[in-house]
Amino acid sequence: MRILRLLPFLAPCLLMATDIQSYVVRLHADEQGTGQATATVVLTGAMPGTLSLPLGFPSPENPRLVEAPAGVGLECGPRNGMTTLRFHLPEGIPDTATLRVAFEVKRAIQEVQLGPGERTTLPANSRLFRHAFVNSQETAIGSYRFEFLFPEDMMAQAIREQLPKLKKAEVGPRVLLTQLDGHQAAILQFTGLRQGDDTSMVVEVVPRRRSFGWLIAGIVLAGLYLVHFKDLVSRKRS
């Protein structure tokens, strides 16, 4: 009953909350394992104040605001072992706004570390890329999407983890292997993240090997052609 009495006062507060329509992080790793990343947040119903968002990386380097309406500020700080982005939204911010943060990630792809006496079941030269994201803030996220673009000399071998499992209403897969801007990529996607929801993926990557199949086939066809041509020449001379 007390809650019903408070509803007229709570409703305006709920309506005033900034809505996070989408949150997209793209990380492109190079051959040395360093990644260039951007985090793009689309807001609707933006209101002045501080908006906090987890980044999903413990120690990104040189985070900077590269796109935002005038007057928006950015601070970064640690929380629960991860980095949190704190956007300061000014008075008069547009109702719909896009915020984009650029940063670098070192050692984006990890070597498989074995302890004394341990054996790996992974093939030789395999490496793992891990990403985990937890919505540690009160504000729900409409859709979260993480795009990992592989280095030029590496390719996906297997998806080792994709969490959480799809709900009945969701259309999968949770992790999609595809092409983005001419690069092989793995995409992690989750819709409707409330506070405490988490999602993660682990992708095994291996060195890309050039296929010599076409070269071998070409040599065989050339040999057959020469043998056949030799027979034709011999018949004409006879």
Secondary structure as the mmCIF struct_conf table of DSSP 4:
data_model
#
loop_
_struct_conf.conf_type_id
_struct_conf.id
_struct_conf.beg_label_comp_id
_struct_conf.beg_label_asym_id
_struct_conf.beg_label_seq_id
_struct_conf.end_label_comp_id
_struct_conf.end_label_asym_id
_struct_conf.end_label_seq_id
HELX_RH_AL_P HELX_RH_AL_P1 ARG A 2 LEU A 15
TURN_TY1_P TURN_TY1_P1 MET A 16 MET A 16
BEND BEND1 ALA A 17 ALA A 17
HELX_LH_PP_P HELX_LH_PP_P1 THR A 18 THR A 18
STRN STRN1 ASP A 19 ALA A 29
TURN_TY1_P TURN_TY1_P2 GLU A 31 GLN A 32
BEND BEND2 GLY A 33 GLY A 33
STRN STRN2 GLY A 35 THR A 44
BEND BEND3 GLY A 45 GLY A 45
BEND BEND4 PRO A 48 PRO A 48
STRN STRN3 GLY A 49 PRO A 54
BEND BEND5 GLY A 56 GLY A 56
BEND BEND6 PRO A 58 SER A 59
STRN STRN4 GLU A 61 GLU A 67
TURN_TY1_P TURN_TY1_P3 ALA A 70 GLY A 71
STRN STRN5 GLY A 73 ARG A 79
TURN_TY1_P TURN_TY1_P4 ASN A 80 GLY A 81
STRN STRN6 MET A 82 LEU A 89
HELX_LH_PP_P HELX_LH_PP_P2 PRO A 90 PRO A 90
TURN_TY1_P TURN_TY1_P5 GLU A 91 GLY A 92
BEND BEND7 ASP A 95 ASP A 95
STRN STRN7 THR A 96 VAL A 105
BEND BEND8 LYS A 106 ARG A 107
BEND BEND9 ILE A 109 ILE A 109
STRN STRN8 GLN A 110 GLU A 111
TURN_TY1_P TURN_TY1_P6 PRO A 116 GLY A 117
BEND BEND10 LEU A 122 LEU A 122
HELX_LH_PP_P HELX_LH_PP_P3 PRO A 123 PRO A 123
TURN_TY1_P TURN_TY1_P7 ALA A 124 ASN A 125
STRN STRN9 ARG A 127 VAL A 134
BEND BEND11 GLN A 137 THR A 139
STRN STRN10 ILE A 141 LEU A 149
HELX_LH_PP_P HELX_LH_PP_P4 PHE A 150 PRO A 151
TURN_TY1_P TURN_TY1_P8 GLU A 152 ASP A 153
STRN STRN11 MET A 154 LEU A 163
BEND BEND12 PRO A 164 PRO A 164
HELX_LH_PP_P HELX_LH_PP_P5 LYS A 165 LYS A 167
TURN_TY1_P TURN_TY1_P9 LYS A 168 ALA A 169
BEND BEND13 GLY A 172 GLY A 172
BEND BEND14 ARG A 174 ARG A 174
STRN STRN12 VAL A 175 LEU A 180
TURN_TY1_P TURN_TY1_P10 ASP A 181 GLY A 182
STRN STRN13 HIS A 183 LEU A 193
HELX_LH_PP_P HELX_LH_PP_P6 ARG A 194 ARG A 194
TURN_TY1_P TURN_TY1_P11 GLN A 195 GLY A 196
STRN STRN14 ASP A 198 PRO A 207
HELX_RH_AL_P HELX_RH_AL_P2 GLY A 213 ARG A 237
#
